[in-house]
Amino acid sequence: MIAVDPRLSVAPMLDYTDRHARYLLRLLTRHTTLYTEMVVDQA
């Protein structure tokens, strides 16, 4: 029998995954792992 992993992780996309997108994804399911995007800093 094949084991099924039910986890769903959503990776951030630069300039797309903002707080509104994360809120929408959280409305769809509470069992998804959401990551925030890294902020690009000028060095």
Backbone hydrogen bonds, N-H to C=O, Kabsch-Sander energy under -0.5 kcal/mol:
donor,donor_aa,acceptor,acceptor_aa,energy
8,L,31,H,-0.5
10,V,33,T,-2.8
11,A,9,S,-0.6
16,Y,13,M,-2.2
17,T,13,M,-2.3
18,D,16,Y,-1.7
22,R,18,D,-2.3
23,Y,19,R,-1.9
24,L,20,H,-2.2
25,L,21,A,-2.4
26,R,22,R,-2.2
27,L,23,Y,-1.9
28,L,24,L,-1.6
29,T,25,L,-1.7
33,T,8,L,-2.4
34,L,32,T,-0.7
35,Y,10,V,-1.5
41,D,39,V,-0.5
43,A,41,D,-0.6
